[in-house]
Amino acid sequence: MKALGHSFTILFGIGFILICLFGYIKGNATEDWPSTEGKVISLDLKRKWVVFQSDRSTGTGTKKRKYKAIITYGYNVAGIDYIADNYEINFLGFTDYLVGSKYYLENYLKIHEKYKPGKPLTVYYDPEDPGFALVAKGYQGYLPMYLLFGLIAIVFGGYKLMKSS
């Protein structure tokens, strides 16, 4: 039964590496996308979750809410107007909104200043589907760290599998 669990760890590592490589390839494909000028329509703040931050020196902690800022923008390609809210392609290859899961409320003011409604911004659009656009092109992850995580899972699972045999 332990062998099954160790095999699962190996498969998880392989799967994680493959998914991250897919995200890397998909994100890098946007490097050649054409750009156009767009305009911020709205910036919404969505509460995501609460994080407990502990202070080890005092043994106390505080709760901090994390937020996600969602930017909606308009742009025009070949005389056709489009509206989108994609910010980037994340490390898993999915579209994502503004990388706001790590932003606390105090950082929202900085984001709001950069993406204030009415401000112009550069939009990168898919030449095969101009209705799909991003504000940040390219790969937006930390590939070496993700690959290392997957590799550690493979090595650990393999070591435990060999040891249990």
N, C-alpha and C positions, 0 to 999 in steps of 0.2 A: 504493500500500500504506500510505503514511503517513496518507493521508486516512481510511482505515479505522480506524486507531489513534486519530486525533483524534476521529472520529465516536463511537468507543467511549467516549472520555473524556467527551464531551458526554452520551451516554446514561447513563453511570455517574452523573454529577452529577444528572441528572433523576431517575433511579431512587432515588438516595440521598435526595433531597429528598422524593420521594413516600413512601418507606418511613418516614422520620422523621415526616412529617405524619400518616401512618396511626397511628404510635405515639402521637403527641400526641393525636389524636382519641380513640383507644381508652383512653388513660390518663385523659383528662379526663372520659370517660363514667363513670368510677368515683367522681367527686366527689359524686354524688347517692346513692351506695349507702348503705343503712342499716348501722348498726353494732350489735355485740353484744359482751359481754365474753367473752373466751376465756382459755385458760390454756396457758402454754408446757409442752409435753410433753418436748421434748428440744432440745438445741442441739448439732449435730455440726460438727466442723471437718474440712474437706476440703482437702488440699493441691492447689493449682492448677498453678503453674509457678514457675520460678526466674528471677529478674530480675538482671541484672548491672548494678550501679550503679558508675559510674566516678567517681573523684575527679580532676578535670582538673588541680588544683594539684599533686598528687603523682604523677599518672600511674598510680595503682593503682586497684584496684576490689574490690568485695565482691559476693558472691552473696547475694541475699535471696530467701527463698521467699515467695510470695504464697498466701494462703489464702482460702477461701470458707466462711463460717459459714452453716449450713443450720438454720433454725428450724422445728420441727414444733409445731403448736398444735392444740388442740381447742376447739370452740365449739358452741353449741346454738342452733338456729333453729326456732321453732314446735314444740318438744318433740323434735326430731330432733338427735342428736349427729353432728358432722362432725369430720374431721381433715384438716388441710391443711398445706402447707409453702411456699405461694407468699408472697413478701414484697411484690412490687410488679410493675407492668407497666413494662418498661424502654423506652428510647427507640425501639426497633424494634417495639414493640407485643407483645412476647412476655412471658410471665410469668417472673419471676426470683426467685431466692432472696435472702436478705439480701445487700445490695450489698457482698459480701465480696471481690470480685476485687481490690479495692484495699487490703484490710486485711493488714497484716503480723501476724505472730504476737503481737507485743506489744500490738496493738490488740484481739486476741481477748479479752483479759481484760476490757476495757471492754464489749465486746459481751456477754460471758458474764454480767456483772453486770446489764446491762439486760434480758437475756432468759434469766435463770436458770430452769431447770425448776421449775414450780410457780407462777411469778409470773403474775399476771393481765396481760392486754393487750387492747387494743381491736382487734377484728376487723371489717373491712368486707366484706360479702358481697353477691354479685350477687342482687338480688331475684328474678330470673327463674330462677336456678340457685343456690340457697343453698349447694350443695356447693362452689362456687368462691368463694374468699375471699382477701383481701389484708390485710397489716398496714399498708402505706403506700398510701393511695389517691391518685389524681391522677397527673399526668404527672411522671415522675422523671428527666427528662433536661435537657439544655442546648440547647434548640431553636435559639436564635440561632446558636450555634457550629456545629451540624450543618447548618443552612441555609446558613451562610457557606461551609462546606466544600464542599457540593454546588454552590453558586454559583461558587466558584473553579474547580471542575472544569469547569463549563459554559463559563465565560469563557475559561479556558486552552485548552480543546479547540477552542472557536470561533475563538479568535485563531490558533492553530496551523493550523486547517483553512483559514481565509481566507488565511493567509500562504503555505500550500503550493499554493494554487490559482493 
